Amino acid sequence: MTVTVFTRYQSVRFPYLSVLLLAAVAVALASALGGCGGGEPKVQPTPGSPTPGGEPVVSTIAIGPGGIAPQSIAVDGTANRIYVANWESGTLSVIDGVTNIVVATVPVGGQVQGVAVDEASGLAYVTSGGRGSLLVIDGESGAVAATIGVGGDPGGVAFNPVTNRIYVANGLSDDVSVIDGATNSVVATIPVGDGPVGVGVDPERNRIYVANQFGDDVSVIDGETDTLVATVPFDSAQGSGPFGVAVDAEADRIYVAESASNTVSVLDGASESVTATISVGVAPRGIALDPVRGRVYVTNAVSQSVSVIDTAANVVIASVPVGREPWAVSVDRDRGKVYVANKLSDSVSVIDAEANAVAATVRVGVGPAAVGVNPELRRLYVAGSDSDEVLVFDSTNNTLVAAVPVGTYPQAVIVNPATGRVYVVNRESDSVSVIDAETNSVIATVPVGDYPIGLGLNPASGRLYVANAFADNVTVVDTATNAVVASIPVGDGPAGVGVNPQSNRIYVANQDSDDVSVIDGATNEVVASVVVADGPLGVAVDDQTDRIYVTGSGGSDLSVIDGGTNSVVRSITVGSSPVAAVVNAKAGRIYVVNRLSGSLSIVDESGGEVVAEVSVGKSPLGVAFDSRAGSIYVANRLTDDVSVIRVGR
């Protein structure tokens, strides 16, 4: 039986076409329309800048445990803890191996890329690519004991328990930093091949093996002298791309995952030569050894599987399906568990080593990408882009009501309070899920175009508009029948959608052509194209003033379009990389979320200027406004939470 464990937060690729984020296409409904995610919320006060006639951020809803894009994993078998390095959120998740629950999420900063553990001391060694450093973290308290500067873009890390040395592969400086664990100081820097990634240690022979991804070879280091003693080339016509390294010290064998050739090479440590090559899945990345059972486990990022190799016969004996883009693997050989970090699912798969089957899935993050509200039902919907669900909260007390499974990578959400329907666009499934707000269940799934990322709704005509980024068109859905009634060609890379129900005009932001397509809802034809600021993503419409607001994610501009003339009448400077916006027509305010600034800009419509800037979470992507409660909700992807701001009605 497979058990999915949605953990509780218990402690302290696309370019940005993939952060499309468009929770808040504004419509004539005075509320913003948007989406959902997953996890038990913990409400915490968060500081922010005061807003005119309102309050700063008054609470933060923890949507998930806070681990986004896990890409490295290590097991402390003594303490029965699993450490997960989360690249995108810059955090380290700590999982209890007994309960499969995240018991701590430690802020690290930068892009957290690698993790290794000293079981004797309980210390975790974590590389931060963005900071160019190795952090030493106390596994018991979660406190950072030391920060050590290393080389450029440190990634893979390995620990030698015999010598108490830590080895860090620096991908940009093409070298390995050697750290003395007693003094937490760098004692040597060893040049290796091109693009070092994975590191493996043979503690018995004091040999260190470094996989050089771009050099198509493995560097062999003598740990006694800290010198390079050999380079083992890999022969592959298309390049082998060595990535992960696992060492069997007893057999003196080294296993190397080759990401480009879809193979694992077996090196003989004595002769320093390749003795076998084993075909595995597509794009193998991580690799780990279970010496007790004589197994090697390989994560295949594209195949979304783990290949199980019998080390006696050098053959694959099983392939285990796991999450999206499995990146790293680690083994608890005493308990017979294999832990897999799934980078795009924000999860860890726990494999039973005897059964070669997933026994549990631990959610380390949710990745909220969009939010929406239903003022009538007092419900908040959060799209969990990495958990493939919509989380439904009671907006009166911020408590979780339901988690609704939808398609793959829900990207945007929109609500029609009049009909009690919630529409969720699933980017990777090329579909729209229709949720009944009363039952919190999916009642229909509508196939749409290629890579849908934006939604717009006209409640007057009952038409739903879906922007398909790779198809360069908009799918029109009749919400009465959930049937596709039209497909409209627009500009390049359509993303955000806004609707004016009064004029029956639909506005589509085309990210790649830097313009907005204006569609006549009566004829389903494009009637105008308006050039706007660089990288338009989000669209908000004020149907009272017939003004359309378009966020330019490539800079700091909010373009204002006159719906009567289809021309830009003003450009307003907001925060860095604005990605979504929503209108409060009654107050004459536009609320804009800025991804790089981590802020919400509050714009006065009449004056055309920012009147307040509110700090929110990291990488905010979606925004929604509850007109009845006077609350703004901001989905923060990298802090895995939603900021709640009171502004009044």
C-alpha positions as a printed Julia matrix, in Angstrom:
649×3 Matrix{Float64}:
   0.0    0.0     0.0
   1.23   3.49   -0.81
   0.68   6.17    1.81
   0.92   9.86    0.96
   1.91  11.92    3.99
   1.07  15.61    3.78
   3.43  16.99    6.36
   2.69  19.83    8.76
   5.0   22.8     9.09
   6.35  22.36   12.61
   9.2   24.83   12.95
  10.97  27.71   12.54
  12.39  25.95  -15.82
  11.3   27.36  -17.87
  12.27  30.94  -17.74
   9.58  32.69  -15.88
   7.0   31.49  -18.24
   6.79  28.88  -15.55
   6.03  31.35  -12.82
   2.88  32.29  -14.4
   1.26  33.05  -11.68
  -1.78  34.5   -12.82
  -4.01  33.99   -9.97
  -5.51  37.3   -10.23
  -6.99  38.12  -13.49
  -9.41  40.77  -12.39
 -12.98  40.67  -13.5
 -16.05  42.66  -12.84
 -16.55  40.63   -9.74
 -15.18  42.93   -7.1
 -13.06  40.07   -5.81
  -9.92  38.69   -7.38
 -10.23  35.35   -9.03
  -7.66  32.74   -8.14
  -6.42  29.34   -6.72
  -5.19  26.77   -4.16
  -2.52  24.48   -2.49
  -2.0   22.02    0.44
  -1.1   21.59    4.11
  -2.16  22.39    7.65
  -1.83  26.15    8.09
   0.06  27.83   10.87
  -0.82  31.52   11.17
   2.09  33.74   12.13
   2.35  37.51   12.32
   4.6   38.94    9.63
   6.01  42.47    9.49
   5.11  44.7     6.58
   4.72  48.3     5.55
   1.48  49.95    6.58
  -1.08  50.63    3.9
  -3.28  53.72    3.67
  -6.52  53.16    5.54
  -5.5   49.63    6.46
  -2.89  47.41    8.06
   0.4   45.76    7.13
   0.61  42.01    6.64
  -1.48  40.73    9.55
  -0.87  37.01    9.19
   0.89  34.41    7.11
  -0.72  31.11    6.26
   1.86  28.32    6.02
   0.67  26.38    2.99
   3.44  23.77    3.12
   6.58  22.89    5.07
   8.72  25.32    3.06
  10.92  23.09    0.91
  10.81  23.98   -2.79
  12.78  22.02   -5.44
  14.57  19.41   -3.3
  17.69  18.25   -5.11
  19.92  16.55   -2.55
  19.27  14.15    0.31
  21.24  12.45    3.08
  20.33   9.94    5.79
  21.52  10.02    9.39
  20.88   6.38   10.29
  21.96   6.85   13.9
  19.44   9.61   14.64
  16.95   8.3    12.04
  16.74  11.69   10.39
  16.67  12.54    6.71
  18.06  15.85    5.49
  16.72  17.36    2.27
  18.45  20.27    0.52
  15.87  22.45   -1.24
  17.46  24.34   -4.12
  14.82  26.93   -4.96
  13.63  27.86   -1.47
  17.17  27.87   -0.02
  16.18  25.69    2.92
  17.06  22.38    4.57
  14.15  20.11    5.49
  14.59  17.66    8.35
  12.37  14.56    8.25
  11.73  12.19   11.15
  12.39   8.71    9.74
   9.87   7.11   12.1
   6.87   9.29   11.33
   7.81  10.58    7.84
   7.01  14.08    9.05
   9.0   17.25    8.42
  10.08  18.3    11.91
  12.14  21.33   10.93
  12.82  23.6     7.97
  16.11  25.45    8.34
  16.75  28.65    6.34
  20.1   28.42    4.57
  19.96  30.98    1.77
  21.18  30.94   -1.79
  20.55  27.87   -3.91
  20.94  24.92   -1.55
  22.49  22.19   -3.66
  24.11  19.44   -1.62
  23.99  17.82    1.81
  26.11  15.27    3.66
  25.91  14.0     7.24
  28.35  13.08    9.98
  26.36  10.51   11.95
  28.8   10.51   14.88
  28.43  14.23   15.61
  24.95  14.73   14.15
  26.2   17.56   11.95
  24.84  18.23    8.48
  27.06  19.84    5.83
  25.08  21.9     3.33
  26.33  23.68    0.2
  24.81  26.99   -0.84
  25.56  27.8    -4.47
  24.24  31.33   -4.21
  26.41  32.1    -1.19
  29.49  30.21   -2.36
  29.72  28.54    1.0
  29.4   25.38    3.08
  27.16  25.64    6.12
  27.59  23.38    9.15
  24.22  22.73   10.76
  23.52  21.08   14.11
  21.0   18.36   13.29
  19.47  18.45   16.76
  18.84  22.17   17.11
  18.85  23.26   13.47
  21.32  26.01   14.35
  24.03  27.03   11.91
  27.32  26.26   13.66
  29.63  27.62   10.97
  29.66  29.15    7.5
  32.73  28.37    5.41
  33.6   30.11    2.15
  34.5   27.65   -0.62
  34.72  27.87   -4.43
  32.36  29.01   -7.17
  28.89  27.42   -7.2
  29.47  24.64   -4.65
  27.23  21.63   -5.27
  28.07  18.06   -4.38
  29.44  17.35   -0.92
  30.78  14.21    0.78
  32.12  13.37    4.25
  34.94  11.03    5.23
  34.19   9.73    8.75
  37.7    8.33    9.19
  39.63  11.54    8.5
  36.87  14.0     9.46
  37.26  15.78    6.14
  34.51  17.27    3.99
  34.86  17.51    0.22
  32.92  20.1    -1.81
  32.68  20.13   -5.62
  32.7   23.7    -6.95
  31.0   23.68  -10.36
  32.14  27.08  -11.58
  35.72  27.15  -10.31
  36.35  23.52  -11.39
  37.91  22.49   -8.12
  37.26  20.68   -4.84
  37.47  22.39   -1.46
  38.77  20.23    1.4
  37.49  21.21    4.84
  38.83  20.02    8.19
  35.77  19.06   10.24
  37.59  19.78   13.52
  38.38  23.4    12.68
  35.74  24.12   10.0
  38.44  25.6     7.8
  39.5   25.0     4.2
  42.82  23.14    4.22
  43.21  22.53    0.49
  41.75  23.42   -2.91
  42.3   20.8    -5.6
  41.78  21.53   -9.33
  39.71  18.82  -11.05
  37.87  18.5   -14.38
  35.25  20.62  -16.12
  32.02  21.09  -14.17
  32.46  18.94  -11.04
  29.13  17.85   -9.59
  28.99  14.62   -7.62
  31.5   13.5    -4.97
  32.05  10.05   -3.45
  34.46   8.95   -0.73
  36.24   5.64   -0.09
  37.13   6.0     3.62
  39.15   2.77    3.69
  41.61   3.83    0.95
  41.17   7.55    1.51
  40.25   8.12   -2.11
  37.79  10.76   -3.32
  36.0   10.46   -6.66
  34.61  13.53   -8.41
  32.23  13.4   -11.39
  32.97  16.16  -13.92
  29.77  16.67  -15.88
  31.2   18.7   -18.75
  34.57  17.0   -18.91
  33.04  13.52  -19.29
  35.45  12.09  -16.74
  36.03  11.31  -13.07
  38.86  12.85  -11.05
  40.52  10.62   -8.42
  41.99  12.41   -5.4
  44.39  11.01   -2.81
  42.98  12.17    0.52
  46.33  11.77    2.26
  48.17  14.22    0.04
  45.18  16.21   -1.3
  46.42  15.75   -4.84
  44.85  14.6    -8.09
  46.27  11.13   -8.84
  44.19  10.02  -11.83
  41.52  11.01  -14.34
  39.2    8.33  -15.67
  37.65   9.25  -19.06
  34.24   7.99  -20.16
  33.75   7.09  -23.8
  30.42   8.16  -25.31
  29.69   9.6   -28.73
  27.11  12.04  -27.39
  28.99  12.74  -24.14
  28.37  10.85  -20.94
  27.68  13.69  -18.5
  28.86  12.0   -15.27
  26.77  13.33  -12.42
  26.35  11.24   -9.28
  28.94   9.01   -7.56
  28.51   6.09   -5.15
  31.42   4.12   -3.66
  31.46   0.47   -2.54
  34.55   0.53   -0.3
  34.4   -3.17    0.5
  34.39  -4.23   -3.17
  36.55  -1.28   -4.28
  34.02  -0.31   -6.92
  32.77   3.11   -7.89
  29.39   3.65   -9.55
  28.88   6.76  -11.68
  25.52   7.95  -13.03
  25.97   9.37  -16.54
  23.18  11.83  -17.25
  23.78  12.24  -20.99
  24.27   8.6   -22.0
  21.55   7.16  -19.71
  23.99   4.69  -18.21
  25.84   3.81  -15.03
  29.54   3.06  -15.34
  31.25   0.73  -12.88
  34.88   1.64  -12.09
  37.4   -0.71  -10.58
  39.2    1.24   -7.87
  42.45  -0.68   -8.19
  42.9   -0.28  -11.92
  40.98   3.0   -12.16
  39.21   1.78  -15.27
  35.61   1.17  -16.37
  34.71  -2.51  -16.06
  30.99  -2.39  -16.89
  28.33  -0.08  -18.3
  24.67  -0.53  -17.33
  21.73   1.05  -19.15
  19.21   2.72  -16.83
  16.43   5.31  -17.31
  16.56   8.69  -19.01
  18.8   11.37  -17.46
  20.19   9.57  -14.4
  21.28  12.01  -11.71
  21.6   10.69   -8.18
  23.08   7.35   -7.14
  23.41   5.52   -3.81
  24.67   2.14   -2.61
  23.07  -0.37   -0.26
  26.0   -2.69    0.61
  23.83  -4.9     2.82
  21.53  -5.97   -0.01
  24.03  -5.5    -2.82
  21.96  -2.87   -4.57
  22.62   0.44   -6.29
  19.76   2.94   -6.66
  19.75   5.47   -9.52
  17.34   8.38   -9.96
  16.22   9.0   -13.54
  15.09  12.63  -13.8
  13.21  12.39  -17.1
  11.87   8.84  -16.66
  10.6    9.79  -13.18
  11.84   6.5   -11.8
  14.53   4.8    -9.75
  16.53   1.99  -11.34
  17.55  -0.78   -8.93
  20.82  -2.48   -9.89
  22.03  -5.85   -8.58
  25.74  -5.24   -7.9
  26.66  -8.92   -8.26
  25.32  -9.19  -11.8
  25.45  -5.5   -12.82
  21.9   -5.64  -14.16
  18.76  -3.6   -13.48
  16.31  -5.78  -11.55
  13.55  -3.21  -10.95
  12.33   0.23  -11.95
  10.32   2.09   -9.3
   8.06   5.03  -10.33
   8.52   8.05   -8.06
   7.77  11.8    -8.24
   8.54  14.43  -10.86
  12.21  14.87  -11.73
  13.83  12.69   -9.06
  17.22  14.26   -8.47
  18.93  12.56   -5.55
  18.8    9.37   -3.5
  20.1    8.17   -0.15
  19.84   4.8     1.65
  19.16   3.79    5.24
  20.64   0.31    4.93
  19.82  -0.74    8.5
  16.11  -0.05    8.12
  15.85  -1.01    4.45
  14.6    2.38    3.28
  15.55   4.36    0.2
  14.82   8.1     0.14
  14.37   9.94   -3.16
  14.26  13.75   -3.55
  11.75  14.69   -6.28
  12.73  18.16   -7.42
   9.56  19.18   -9.28
   7.13  17.49   -6.89
   8.58  19.08   -3.74
   8.46  15.65   -2.17
  10.48  12.7    -0.94
   9.54   9.18   -1.99
  10.28   6.5     0.59
  11.01   3.16   -1.08
  10.83  -0.19    0.74
  14.13  -1.82   -0.24
  12.74  -5.33    0.09
   9.62  -4.73   -1.99
  11.13  -2.19   -4.42
   7.97  -0.13   -4.08
   7.13   3.34   -2.74
   5.82   2.96    0.8
   5.27   6.66    1.57
   5.55  10.13    0.07
   6.62  13.01    2.29
   5.64  16.48    1.17
   8.43  18.99    1.85
   6.78  21.87   -0.04
   3.67  22.86   -1.98
   4.78  25.76   -4.18
   1.73  28.06   -4.07
   1.42  29.74   -7.47
  -2.02  31.33   -7.41
  -4.82  32.36   -5.09
  -8.51  33.1    -5.46
 -11.39  33.93   -3.17
 -15.1   33.35   -2.96
 -16.44  36.21   -0.78
 -19.88  34.59   -0.56
 -18.66  31.31    0.87
 -15.72  32.9     2.68
 -13.32  30.53    0.99
  -9.7   30.98   -0.11
  -8.32  28.76   -2.89
  -4.57  28.19   -3.25
  -3.07  26.41   -6.27
  -0.27  24.11   -5.12
   1.77  23.96   -8.3
   4.12  21.27   -6.99
   1.6   19.24   -5.0
  -0.97  19.01   -7.84
  -3.85  20.1    -5.66
  -5.99  23.04   -4.68
  -6.11  23.83   -0.98
  -9.34  25.29    0.31
  -9.21  27.51    3.4
 -11.91  29.13    5.52
 -10.95  32.78    5.07
 -12.53  33.81    8.37
  -9.97  31.88   10.43
  -7.4   30.69    7.85
  -8.02  27.02    8.62
  -7.71  24.27    6.03
 -11.05  22.91    4.84
 -10.06  20.58    2.01
  -7.27  19.55   -0.34
  -8.63  18.85   -3.82
  -6.45  16.82   -6.22
  -6.41  18.34   -9.71
  -4.16  17.97  -12.75
  -0.4   18.27  -13.01
   1.09  21.63  -12.03
  -1.95  23.82  -11.36
  -0.91  27.28  -12.45
  -3.89  29.61  -12.13
  -7.29  29.6   -10.47
 -10.42  31.65  -10.9
 -13.69  31.66   -8.99
 -17.28  32.35  -10.03
 -19.15  33.0    -6.76
 -22.48  33.15   -8.58
 -22.3   29.54   -9.71
 -20.08  28.15   -6.97
 -17.55  26.91   -9.48
 -13.75  27.11   -9.24
 -11.65  26.76  -12.39
  -8.04  25.59  -12.21
  -5.66  25.48  -15.17
  -3.2   22.54  -15.11
  -0.07  23.49  -17.0
   1.46  20.05  -17.52
  -1.85  18.23  -18.06
  -3.11  20.68  -20.72
  -6.46  20.83  -18.96
  -8.81  22.82  -16.75
 -10.26  21.23  -13.61
 -13.75  22.38  -12.61
 -14.37  22.24   -8.85
 -17.75  22.35   -7.13
 -17.3   24.77   -4.22
 -19.97  23.05   -2.12
 -18.5   19.56   -2.3
 -14.85  20.53   -2.91
 -14.6   17.92   -5.64
 -13.65  17.98   -9.31
 -16.81  17.61  -11.39
 -15.25  18.02  -14.84
 -11.89  18.1   -16.6
 -11.73  20.09  -19.84
  -8.88  19.46  -22.33
  -7.43  22.73  -23.65
  -4.29  23.79  -25.57
  -0.57  23.22  -25.1
   0.88  24.54  -21.82
  -2.09  26.5   -20.42
  -1.08  29.05  -17.8
  -3.68  31.84  -17.64
  -7.43  32.1   -17.0
 -10.11  34.72  -17.49
 -13.85  34.52  -16.82
 -16.78  36.52  -18.12
 -19.6   35.85  -15.62
 -22.1   37.65  -17.85
 -21.59  35.4   -20.88
 -20.51  32.31  -18.99
 -17.34  32.03  -21.04
 -13.98  30.91  -19.66
 -10.8   31.96  -21.5
  -7.62  29.87  -21.23
  -4.23  31.16  -22.44
  -2.13  28.36  -23.95
   1.49  29.55  -23.9
   3.02  27.03  -26.3
   0.08  26.96  -28.72
  -0.11  30.77  -28.94
  -3.87  30.69  -28.67
  -6.79  31.06  -26.29
  -9.31  28.28  -25.68
 -12.89  29.43  -25.07
 -14.98  27.2   -22.8
 -18.75  27.39  -22.3
 -19.04  27.04  -18.51
 -22.66  25.87  -18.77
 -21.61  22.71  -20.62
 -17.84  22.67  -19.93
 -17.34  22.31  -23.68
 -14.71  24.03  -25.82
 -16.48  26.36  -28.26
 -13.58  28.2   -29.91
  -9.81  28.53  -30.24
  -8.45  32.02  -30.94
  -4.9   32.69  -32.24
  -3.18  35.49  -30.3
   0.42  36.71  -29.83
   3.54  34.82  -28.76
   3.48  33.14  -25.37
   0.05  34.15  -24.05
  -0.01  34.22  -20.26
  -2.38  36.42  -18.26
  -6.02  36.99  -19.17
  -8.35  39.77  -18.08
 -12.03  40.28  -18.93
 -14.3   43.32  -19.04
 -17.85  41.9   -18.84
 -19.36  45.32  -19.56
 -17.75  45.61  -23.0
 -17.3   41.86  -23.54
 -13.62  42.41  -24.28
 -10.9   39.94  -23.34
  -7.31  41.06  -22.84
  -4.46  38.56  -23.24
  -0.88  39.37  -22.23
   1.61  37.82  -24.65
   4.89  37.44  -22.81
   7.14  36.76  -25.79
   5.76  39.35  -28.22
   5.41  42.07  -25.56
   1.86  42.96  -26.46
  -1.76  42.47  -25.45
  -4.3   40.88  -27.77
  -7.79  42.37  -27.5
 -10.56  39.87  -28.25
 -14.19  40.64  -29.04
 -16.13  38.16  -26.93
 -19.11  38.28  -29.3
 -17.16  37.2   -32.39
 -14.14  35.46  -30.78
 -11.84  37.52  -32.98
  -8.78  39.62  -32.14
  -9.7   43.24  -32.84
  -6.53  44.97  -31.67
  -2.97  44.42  -30.51
  -1.44  46.81  -27.98
   2.31  47.03  -27.37
   3.1   47.13  -23.64
   6.07  46.85  -21.26
   8.63  44.04  -21.49
   7.43  40.53  -20.58
   3.72  41.14  -19.89
   2.29  38.5   -17.55
  -0.6   39.59  -15.34
  -3.75  41.42  -16.44
  -6.31  43.21  -14.26
  -9.38  45.06  -15.52
 -11.42  47.87  -13.96
 -14.75  47.63  -15.78
 -15.97  50.87  -14.19
 -13.21  53.02  -15.72
 -12.5   50.71  -18.69
  -8.84  50.62  -17.75
  -6.65  47.54  -18.19
  -3.53  47.06  -16.09
  -0.72  44.85  -17.41
   2.35  43.83  -15.42
   5.69  43.94  -17.25
   7.69  41.14  -15.61
  10.85  42.03  -17.52
  11.25  45.3   -15.65
   9.28  47.35  -13.12
   6.42  48.71  -15.2
   2.66  48.53  -14.97
   1.13  49.5   -18.33
  -2.29  51.18  -18.28
  -4.47  50.64  -21.36
  -7.56  52.7   -22.24
 -10.17  50.15  -23.28
 -11.92  52.69  -25.48
  -8.92  53.52  -27.65
  -6.84  50.35  -27.12
  -3.79  52.47  -26.4
  -1.36  52.73  -23.48
  -2.13  55.95  -21.63
   0.27  55.57  -18.72
   3.2   53.54  -17.4
   3.58  53.27  -13.63
   6.8   52.18  -11.94
   6.18  49.48   -9.33
   8.48  46.83   -7.81
  10.93  44.56   -9.59
   9.4   41.96  -11.94
   5.67  42.55  -11.4
   3.82  39.36  -12.29
   0.18  39.67  -11.23
  -2.34  42.35  -10.35
  -5.9   42.8    -9.14
  -8.25  45.8    -8.97
 -10.26  47.18   -6.05
 -12.62  49.34   -8.1
 -14.5   50.75   -5.12
 -11.34  52.11   -3.49
  -9.64  52.98   -6.77
  -6.64  50.82   -6.01
  -4.58  48.28   -7.98
  -2.62  45.67   -6.06
   0.51  44.43   -7.85
   2.8   41.61   -6.7
   6.49  41.91   -7.54
   8.34  38.61   -7.77
  11.93  39.83   -7.37
  11.13  42.56   -4.84
   9.09  40.2    -2.66
   6.53  42.95   -2.28
   3.02  44.2    -3.01
   2.72  47.63   -4.64
  -0.5   49.53   -3.91
  -1.29  51.88   -6.78
  -3.74  54.78   -6.71
  -5.76  54.61   -9.95
  -6.54  58.29  -10.24
  -3.06  59.56   -9.45
  -1.25  56.76  -11.23
   1.34  56.34   -8.51
   2.41  53.85   -5.85
   1.08  54.94   -2.48
   2.45  52.05   -0.43
   4.82  49.1    -0.71
   4.19  46.06    1.5
   6.81  43.37    2.11
   5.45  39.86    1.64
   7.07  36.44    1.21
   9.74  35.25   -1.2
   8.86  35.12   -4.91
   5.19  36.15   -4.76
   3.33  34.92   -7.84
  -0.39  35.39   -7.32
  -2.77  37.89   -5.71
  -6.48  37.96   -4.9
  -8.79  40.48   -3.25
 -11.76  39.67   -1.02
 -14.09  42.64   -1.43
 -16.32  41.64    1.47
 -13.56  41.22    4.04
 -11.25  43.88    2.62
  -8.36  41.42    2.53
  -5.59  40.81   -0.01
  -4.05  37.37   -0.34
  -0.59  36.91   -1.87
   0.79  33.49   -2.84
   4.53  33.3    -2.06
   6.07  30.37   -3.89
   9.5   30.15   -2.27
   8.37  30.68    1.31
   5.51  28.22    0.73
   2.92  30.51    2.28
   0.22  33.12    1.71
   0.43  36.65    3.09
  -2.82  38.2     4.34
  -3.1   42.0     4.18
  -6.02  44.07    5.47
  -6.79  47.13    3.38
 -10.48  47.71    3.98
 -13.26  47.57    1.41
